[in-house]
Amino acid sequence: MMKTHIGRFRMMGLVEGGSLLILLFIAMPLKYMAGIPEAVTLVGSIHGFLFVVYVMLALYTTFKIRWHFMWLFSAVAVAFIPFGNFVLDRRIEKRFS
């Protein structure tokens, strides 16, 4: 998976999507139900860094393999939707594998 540009993008998408799920379903409940706001601070910072890397890699992949800009738009849009990166990963796998 890590040998191609698309493979690296897919892997980063899964990591970034996973960090969003950890933020939403673990860190946020810890903050609001258990009174541990540090969880959101830590996980939110990590997720923010991963999101920036993900967008940069999406741009790089778009230009390197000459993706249509709709793929780039989709990649950025699904990053804001829980489980969105996993759905996009399946579509990319079917389309480009």
C-alpha positions as a Markdown table, in Angstrom:
| # | Residue | x | y | z |
|---|---|---|---|---|
| 1 | Met | 0.0 | 0.0 | 0.0 |
| 2 | Met | 2.9 | 2.4 | 0.7 |
| 3 | Lys | 4.6 | 1.9 | -2.6 |
| 4 | Thr | 2.4 | 4.0 | -4.8 |
| 5 | His | 1.2 | 7.6 | -4.5 |
| 6 | Ile | -2.4 | 6.4 | -4.2 |
| 7 | Gly | -1.4 | 3.9 | -1.6 |
| 8 | Arg | 0.3 | 6.5 | 0.5 |
| 9 | Phe | -2.8 | 8.7 | 0.2 |
| 10 | Arg | -5.1 | 5.9 | 1.1 |
| 11 | Met | -3.1 | 5.1 | 4.2 |
| 12 | Met | -3.0 | 8.7 | 5.3 |
| 13 | Gly | -6.7 | 8.9 | 4.8 |
| 14 | Leu | -7.3 | 5.9 | 7.1 |
| 15 | Val | -5.0 | 7.4 | 9.8 |
| 16 | Glu | -6.6 | 10.8 | 9.6 |
| 17 | Gly | -10.1 | 9.3 | 9.6 |
| 18 | Gly | -9.2 | 7.2 | 12.6 |
| 19 | Ser | -8.0 | 10.2 | 14.4 |
| 20 | Leu | -11.3 | 12.0 | 13.8 |
| 21 | Leu | -13.2 | 9.0 | 15.2 |
| 22 | Ile | -10.9 | 8.9 | 18.3 |
| 23 | Leu | -11.5 | 12.7 | 18.8 |
| 24 | Leu | -15.3 | 12.4 | 18.4 |
| 25 | Phe | -16.0 | 9.1 | 20.2 |
| 26 | Ile | -13.3 | 8.9 | 22.9 |
| 27 | Ala | -11.8 | 12.3 | 23.6 |
| 28 | Met | -15.1 | 14.4 | 23.4 |
| 29 | Pro | -17.0 | 12.0 | 25.8 |
| 30 | Leu | -14.0 | 12.1 | 28.2 |
| 31 | Lys | -14.1 | 15.9 | 28.2 |
| 32 | Tyr | -17.9 | 16.3 | 28.7 |
| 33 | Met | -18.8 | 13.2 | 30.7 |
| 34 | Ala | -15.6 | 12.5 | 32.7 |
| 35 | Gly | -14.4 | 16.1 | 33.0 |
| 36 | Ile | -11.0 | 15.5 | 31.4 |
| 37 | Pro | -10.6 | 18.4 | 28.9 |
| 38 | Glu | -6.9 | 17.4 | 28.3 |
| 39 | Ala | -8.1 | 14.5 | 26.2 |
| 40 | Val | -9.5 | 16.9 | 23.6 |
| 41 | Thr | -6.5 | 19.1 | 23.7 |
| 42 | Leu | -4.1 | 16.2 | 23.1 |
| 43 | Val | -6.1 | 14.3 | 20.5 |
| 44 | Gly | -7.3 | 17.5 | 18.9 |
| 45 | Ser | -3.8 | 18.7 | 18.3 |
| 46 | Ile | -2.7 | 15.3 | 16.9 |
| 47 | His | -5.8 | 15.2 | 14.6 |
| 48 | Gly | -5.1 | 18.8 | 13.4 |
| 49 | Phe | -1.6 | 17.9 | 12.5 |
| 50 | Leu | -2.7 | 14.7 | 10.7 |
| 51 | Phe | -5.4 | 16.7 | 8.8 |
| 52 | Val | -2.8 | 19.2 | 7.5 |
| 53 | Val | -0.6 | 16.4 | 6.4 |
| 54 | Tyr | -3.6 | 14.7 | 4.8 |
| 55 | Val | -4.6 | 17.8 | 2.8 |
| 56 | Met | -1.0 | 18.3 | 1.7 |
| 57 | Leu | -0.7 | 14.7 | 0.6 |
| 58 | Ala | -4.1 | 15.0 | -1.2 |
| 59 | Leu | -2.7 | 18.0 | -3.1 |
| 60 | Tyr | 0.5 | 16.2 | -3.9 |
| 61 | Thr | -1.3 | 13.1 | -5.1 |
| 62 | Thr | -3.6 | 15.2 | -7.3 |
| 63 | Phe | -0.8 | 16.8 | -9.1 |
| 64 | Lys | 1.5 | 13.8 | -9.2 |
| 65 | Ile | -0.9 | 11.4 | -10.8 |
| 66 | Arg | -3.1 | 14.0 | -12.5 |
| 67 | Trp | -6.2 | 13.3 | -10.6 |
| 68 | His | -9.3 | 15.2 | -11.6 |
| 69 | Phe | -9.9 | 18.0 | -9.1 |
| 70 | Met | -13.2 | 16.3 | -8.1 |
| 71 | Trp | -11.1 | 13.7 | -6.3 |
| 72 | Leu | -9.3 | 16.4 | -4.4 |
| 73 | Phe | -12.6 | 18.1 | -3.5 |
| 74 | Ser | -14.0 | 14.8 | -2.3 |
| 75 | Ala | -10.9 | 14.0 | -0.3 |
| 76 | Val | -11.1 | 17.3 | 1.6 |
| 77 | Ala | -14.9 | 17.1 | 2.0 |
| 78 | Val | -15.0 | 13.6 | 3.5 |
| 79 | Ala | -12.4 | 14.5 | 6.1 |
| 80 | Phe | -15.1 | 16.4 | 7.9 |
| 81 | Ile | -17.5 | 13.5 | 8.0 |
| 82 | Pro | -17.1 | 10.6 | 10.5 |
| 83 | Phe | -16.3 | 7.4 | 8.6 |
| 84 | Gly | -16.1 | 9.5 | 5.4 |
| 85 | Asn | -12.4 | 8.6 | 4.7 |
| 86 | Phe | -13.3 | 4.9 | 4.9 |
| 87 | Val | -16.0 | 5.3 | 2.3 |
| 88 | Leu | -13.6 | 7.3 | 0.0 |
| 89 | Asp | -10.9 | 4.6 | 0.5 |
| 90 | Arg | -13.3 | 1.9 | -0.8 |
| 91 | Arg | -14.1 | 4.0 | -3.8 |
| 92 | Ile | -10.5 | 4.7 | -4.6 |
| 93 | Glu | -9.6 | 1.0 | -4.1 |
| 94 | Lys | -12.3 | 0.0 | -6.6 |
| 95 | Arg | -11.5 | 2.7 | -9.1 |
| 96 | Phe | -7.7 | 2.6 | -9.1 |
| 97 | Ser | -6.8 | -1.0 | -8.1 |
